[in-house]
Amino acid sequence: MASSMGGMFPGQQPGPGAHPVGGPGQPGLLPGAANRGPQGNNTLVDDLEASFEACFASLVSQDYVNGTDQEEIRTGVDQCIQKFLDVARQTECFFLQKRLQLSVQKPEQVVKEDVSELRNELQRKELLVQKHLSKLHHWQQVLEDVSLQHRKPSDLPPPGPLAFLEQASASLPPAPLKPS
């Protein structure tokens, strides 16, 4: 795999038989990948880093801070951002290409990675379910405590002007029925 990543990182040369773009007979995903930059040895990572730094430099440059032409400033910043996005797309294409090569050369490795990702996702979701269950139990307990507090006052007579009379009459024996 390291030899298939040749030319991507600084100081690394393409491996024997490695093609900087699509491979033998394939259309290139990264036009001009073989000779980037002024020295011809810049990698996508170098280009990505340089374009990222250029984005920040354009935002904090004294020319832009002191500039009065907002359209010129906007155009310069847009160009820097567009270059960064272009290099980011090229980098993404590079890694997608390497992923495709790996899936063709070692399909069992891709399956192992997929299984590992699924296990990690399952573990993460189980932890999430446990977290929600603990919150559910907590709120069920709070609800139960609140409902118990509301039941206790209902055992007492309702407050009001007739409450005392109702309580006093409840303790009297029932009145005898009159025969008709």
C-alpha positions as CSV (number, residue, x, y, z in Angstrom):
1,M,0.0,0.0,0.0
2,A,2.9,2.4,0.8
3,S,4.3,1.9,-2.7
4,S,0.9,2.7,-4.2
5,M,0.8,6.0,-2.4
6,G,4.1,7.0,-4.0
7,G,4.4,10.7,-4.8
8,M,1.7,11.7,-2.4
9,F,3.9,12.7,0.5
10,P,7.1,14.8,0.5
11,G,10.3,12.9,-0.2
12,Q,8.4,9.9,-1.6
13,Q,9.0,8.7,-5.1
14,P,6.4,6.8,-7.1
15,G,6.9,3.1,-6.8
16,P,7.9,0.9,-9.7
17,G,5.0,0.6,-12.1
18,A,3.0,3.2,-10.2
19,H,1.2,5.7,-12.3
20,P,0.5,9.1,-10.8
21,V,-3.0,9.2,-12.1
22,G,-5.3,6.5,-13.3
23,G,-2.9,3.7,-14.0
24,P,-1.9,2.2,-17.3
25,G,-4.4,2.8,-20.0
26,Q,-6.8,4.6,-17.7
27,P,-7.9,8.3,-18.1
28,G,-6.2,10.6,-15.6
29,L,-8.1,11.8,-12.5
30,L,-5.4,14.3,-11.7
31,P,-4.2,16.1,-14.8
32,G,-0.6,17.2,-14.6
33,A,0.0,15.2,-11.4
34,A,3.5,14.2,-12.6
35,N,4.9,17.7,-12.6
36,R,3.2,20.0,-10.1
37,G,4.6,23.3,-9.0
38,P,7.7,25.2,-10.0
39,Q,10.2,22.4,-9.0
40,G,8.0,19.6,-10.2
41,N,8.2,17.8,-6.9
42,N,5.3,19.3,-5.0
43,T,2.7,16.8,-3.8
44,L,-1.0,17.2,-3.4
45,V,-0.5,17.6,0.3
46,D,2.0,20.4,-0.3
47,D,-0.4,22.0,-2.7
48,L,-3.3,21.6,-0.3
49,E,-1.3,23.1,2.6
50,A,-0.1,26.0,0.4
51,S,-3.6,26.8,-0.8
52,F,-4.9,26.6,2.8
53,E,-2.3,29.1,4.0
54,A,-3.0,31.3,1.0
55,C,-6.7,31.4,2.1
56,F,-5.7,32.6,5.5
57,A,-3.1,35.0,4.2
58,S,-5.6,36.6,1.9
59,L,-8.0,37.1,4.8
60,V,-5.5,38.8,7.1
61,S,-3.3,40.5,4.5
62,Q,-2.8,44.3,5.1
63,D,-3.6,44.9,1.5
64,Y,-7.1,43.6,2.1
65,V,-7.5,45.2,5.5
66,N,-6.5,48.6,4.2
67,G,-8.1,48.2,0.8
68,T,-11.1,50.2,-0.1
69,D,-12.2,48.3,-3.2
70,Q,-14.5,45.6,-1.7
71,E,-15.0,43.9,-5.1
72,E,-11.2,43.4,-5.5
73,I,-11.0,42.0,-2.0
74,R,-13.9,39.6,-2.6
75,T,-12.5,38.5,-5.9
76,G,-9.1,37.7,-4.4
77,V,-10.5,35.8,-1.5
78,D,-12.9,33.9,-3.8
79,Q,-9.9,32.9,-6.0
80,C,-7.9,31.6,-3.0
81,I,-10.9,29.6,-1.7
82,Q,-11.6,28.2,-5.2
83,K,-8.0,27.1,-5.5
84,F,-8.1,25.4,-2.1
85,L,-11.4,23.6,-3.0
86,D,-9.9,22.5,-6.3
87,V,-6.8,21.0,-4.6
88,A,-9.0,19.4,-2.0
89,R,-11.0,17.8,-4.7
90,Q,-7.8,16.5,-6.3
91,T,-6.7,15.1,-3.0
92,E,-10.0,13.4,-2.5
93,C,-9.8,11.9,-5.9
94,F,-6.3,10.6,-5.2
95,F,-7.5,8.8,-2.0
96,L,-10.6,7.5,-3.7
97,Q,-8.4,6.1,-6.5
98,K,-6.2,4.4,-4.0
99,R,-9.2,3.0,-2.2
100,L,-10.5,1.6,-5.5
101,Q,-7.1,0.1,-6.2
102,L,-7.1,-1.5,-2.7
103,S,-10.6,-2.9,-3.2
104,V,-9.5,-4.5,-6.5
105,Q,-6.2,-5.9,-5.2
106,K,-7.3,-6.9,-1.7
107,P,-11.1,-7.3,-1.4
108,E,-10.8,-9.2,1.9
109,Q,-9.2,-6.1,3.4
110,V,-12.1,-3.9,2.5
111,V,-14.5,-6.5,4.0
112,K,-12.5,-6.5,7.2
113,E,-12.6,-2.7,7.4
114,D,-16.4,-2.7,6.8
115,V,-16.9,-5.3,9.5
116,S,-14.8,-3.3,11.9
117,E,-16.7,-0.1,11.1
118,L,-20.0,-1.9,11.6
119,R,-18.9,-3.3,15.0
120,N,-17.8,0.2,16.1
121,E,-21.1,1.7,15.0
122,L,-23.0,-1.0,16.8
123,Q,-21.0,-0.4,20.0
124,R,-21.6,3.3,19.7
125,K,-25.3,2.8,19.2
126,E,-25.5,0.4,22.2
127,L,-23.8,3.0,24.4
128,L,-26.3,5.6,23.1
129,V,-29.2,3.2,23.9
130,Q,-27.8,2.7,27.4
131,K,-27.5,6.4,27.9
132,H,-31.1,6.9,26.8
133,L,-32.4,4.1,29.0
134,S,-30.7,5.6,32.1
135,K,-32.3,8.9,31.3
136,L,-35.6,7.2,30.8
137,H,-35.3,5.4,34.2
138,H,-34.4,8.7,35.9
139,W,-37.4,10.5,34.4
140,Q,-39.7,7.6,35.2
141,Q,-38.6,7.9,38.9
142,V,-39.1,11.7,38.8
143,L,-42.6,11.2,37.4
144,E,-43.4,8.5,40.0
145,D,-42.2,10.8,42.8
146,V,-44.4,13.6,41.5
147,S,-47.5,11.4,41.2
148,L,-47.0,10.2,44.8
149,Q,-46.7,13.7,46.1
150,H,-50.0,14.6,44.3
151,R,-51.8,11.5,45.8
152,K,-51.0,12.4,49.4
153,P,-52.8,15.8,49.5
154,S,-55.9,14.2,47.9
155,D,-56.4,12.1,51.0
156,L,-57.1,15.3,53.0
157,P,-60.5,17.0,52.7
158,P,-60.6,19.7,50.1
159,P,-60.0,23.1,51.6
160,G,-63.0,25.4,51.6
161,P,-65.8,26.9,53.9
162,L,-67.8,23.6,53.9
163,A,-64.9,21.3,54.4
164,F,-65.1,21.4,58.3
165,L,-68.9,20.7,58.2
166,E,-68.4,17.8,55.8
167,Q,-65.7,16.3,58.0
168,A,-67.8,16.8,61.2
169,S,-71.0,15.3,59.5
170,A,-69.0,12.3,58.4
171,S,-68.2,11.3,62.0
172,L,-72.0,11.5,63.0
173,P,-74.0,8.3,62.9
174,P,-76.5,8.1,60.0
175,A,-79.9,9.5,60.7
176,P,-82.8,7.0,61.2
177,L,-85.2,6.6,58.3
178,K,-88.8,7.7,58.8
179,P,-91.4,5.0,58.1
180,S,-93.9,6.0,55.5
